[in-house]
Amino acid sequence: MNSEALSNLVVQGMQEKKAKNITILDLTNVKNAVADFFIICSATSDTQADSISDSIEEYVYKEAKEKPWMTEGKNNREWILIDFA
């Protein structure tokens, strides 16, 4: 699966749980960028942030059979990073 299709699935997973301020940063034309896309969103509570991260992981796995390479921040739920490498 290419990174653009994967980023679209991530956004759909975010939308499932009503994430706010979804922003897609396309870095495909940035030389030596560490990623092709960064997708950022906001949540209204730590519970919603947790639900959004779960939704992203479930949606991407259901549609593309991809699991995250790494997840950070789920314990404190103030910020969560999901890396699909």
N, C-alpha and C positions, 0 to 999 in steps of 0.2 A: 504494500500500500504506500502511495506517495504521501509526502508530508502535508500537502495541501488538502487532500481528502481526509487525512487524519485530523487536521485542524478543524475541518467542518464537522466531524463527528464530536470533537471536544465541545465545540460551540453548542451543538444540539443537546449534548448532555447537560451543559450549563443551563440552557433554556428550559429543560425539563423541570428544573427546580427554581425557576424564576430568578436567576442570577441577574444582578444589576450591572450597568455600565460595562458590558462586554466589549473588550477592545482587542483587536487582532493586530499584532505587530509583525509585518512581513519582512523578514530579514534575509530573504533568499538572494537579494542583490548586494548584500553587505559582505565585503571580503573578510574572510576569517571569522565570521560570526559563529558563535557556539551552538546556534540552533537555526532552523529555517523559519520557525514561527514562535512567538510568545503570545499566549492568549491570557488575558487578565480579566477578572471580573470582581465584583463586590457582592457581599452578602450583608443582610441586615442583622444577623446574629451568628454566634459561633455554631449554633445548631444548624442553621441554614448553610454555613460554610462546610460543615461536615457532610450534609446531605448533598450539596453540589459536588463535592469531591467523589462521594460514593456513586452519584449518578454518572459522572464522567467515566469513571472506571467501568461501571456496568454497561453503559451505552457503547463505549468503544469496544469492549470485549464482545458484546452481543452482535455488533455489526461487522467487526473486523477481526475478531479473535486475537486482539492485541492486548497485552498486559503492560502496565507501567514498568519501566526499568527501575525507577526509584520514586519514592514518595517521601516528602519531608513535611513536618509541621502539623501532622494530624493529631498529635497528643495535646498540643495547646490550643489548636483551632483558631488562632488569631490570624494566621496565614497558612496556606497549604500550597505546596509545590508538587506537581505531578509531572514526571519526566517520562515521556514515551520514547526517548532516545531516537 
